[in-house]
Amino acid sequence: MKPAILHVKDEVNCKIEGLDLDTRKKLSNMFKYEIPYARYLPAVKLGRWDGKKAFFQLGGSTYINLLPDILPVLVQQGYDVTLNDMREYQTEFVLEPVTEESFSHVAWPKGHPAQGKPIILRDYQVEKMLFCRPNVQV
C-alpha cells in the first residue's frame, strides 16, 4: 500500500499529499469541466488555456464535497489514506426541543396584528419544528 495524507484545511478545502503524478492527472481529468463560453475567450483562442475548469489541482488541492468520488479511486490505485484534520475550531450545536414558549422572549414587531405581544407557537408549529437553537436572535 502506498501512503497518502488527506489534509482537511477547513470546511471546504482539502489537499491530498503523497499521490504520484499519474494518479493526480487521472483525478484532475476526472473533475475537469468545460466552460461553455470559453472558446470565445482570448486565452483559448491563443492556445494558452484549454477552456476547462479543474476541481482537482495537480498539486493535490481539491474540495471536501468531492471526496466521496476521490477516495474510491485512491483505494483502487492502492493508496492507504491517513486523515490530518487541520481545523482549529470545533463547532458544537446545542439543540433543545421546541415548545410553545420557545420564542416567548421575542415580541411581535410593529405593524403586526399582535404587536408587542410575545410569540407563542401553535401546536402544529411545535410538531413540525423538532429542534431549535437556544440562543435565537430575532
WOPERA-V31544 format. One record per residue. N is the residue number from 1. RES is the residue in one small letter. SS is DSSP state (hx for helix, st for strand, lp for the rest). PSI is psi in radians with two decimals (* if undefined). Layout:
N RES SS PSI
N RES SS PSI
This chain:
1 m lp 2.39
2 k st 2.37
3 p st 2.48
4 a st 2.52
5 i st 2.20
6 l st 1.89
7 h st 2.03
8 v st 1.93
9 k lp -0.78
10 d lp -2.81
11 e lp -0.22
12 v lp -0.75
13 n st 2.56
14 c st 2.93
15 k st 2.40
16 i st 2.07
17 e st 2.64
18 g lp 0.13
19 l lp 2.49
20 d lp 2.91
21 l hx -0.66
22 d hx -0.72
23 t hx -0.71
24 r hx -0.70
25 k hx -0.72
26 k hx -0.81
27 l hx -0.65
28 s hx -0.75
29 n hx -0.54
30 m hx -0.59
31 f lp 0.69
32 k st 2.24
33 y st 2.46
34 e st 2.36
35 i lp 2.14
36 p lp -0.65
37 y lp 0.10
38 a hx -0.56
39 r hx -0.30
40 y hx -0.16
41 l lp 2.53
42 p hx -0.64
43 a hx -0.63
44 v hx -0.74
45 k hx -0.62
46 l lp -0.11
47 g lp 0.28
48 r lp -0.38
49 w lp 2.52
50 d lp -0.06
51 g lp 0.33
52 k st 2.60
53 k st 2.16
54 a st 2.27
55 f lp 0.04
56 f lp 1.97
57 q lp 2.70
58 l lp -0.40
59 g lp -0.17
60 g lp -0.05
61 s st 2.43
62 t st -2.91
63 y st 2.55
64 i hx -0.62
65 n hx -0.21
66 l hx -0.15
67 l hx -0.64
68 p hx -0.42
69 d hx -0.46
70 i hx -0.77
71 l hx -0.71
72 p hx -0.58
73 v hx -0.72
74 l hx -0.70
75 v hx -0.72
76 q hx -0.61
77 q lp -0.09
78 g lp 0.53
79 y st 2.51
80 d st 1.88
81 v st 2.22
82 t st 2.39
83 l st 2.32
84 n st 1.72
85 d st 1.92
86 m lp 0.07
87 r lp 2.27
88 e lp -0.31
89 y lp 2.61
90 q lp 2.08
91 t lp 2.15
92 e lp 2.13
93 f lp 2.16
94 v lp 1.95
95 l st 2.41
96 e st 2.62
97 p st 2.53
98 v lp 2.36
99 t lp 3.11
100 e lp -0.50
101 e lp 0.11
102 s lp -0.59
103 f lp 0.37
104 s lp -0.29
105 h lp -0.12
106 v lp 2.34
107 a st 2.66
108 w lp 2.49
109 p lp 2.93
110 k lp 2.37
111 g lp -0.21
112 h lp 2.58
113 p lp -0.52
114 a lp 0.63
115 q lp 2.27
116 g lp -0.28
117 k lp 2.67
118 p st 2.61
119 i lp 2.07
120 i lp 2.15
121 l lp 2.61
122 r lp 2.88
123 d hx -0.69
124 y hx -0.49
125 q hx -0.71
126 v hx -0.67
127 e hx -0.72
128 k hx -0.52
129 m lp 1.76
130 l lp -0.71
131 f st 2.72
132 c st 2.61
133 r st 2.40
134 p lp -0.52
135 n lp 1.04
136 v lp 2.20
137 q lp 2.09
138 v lp *
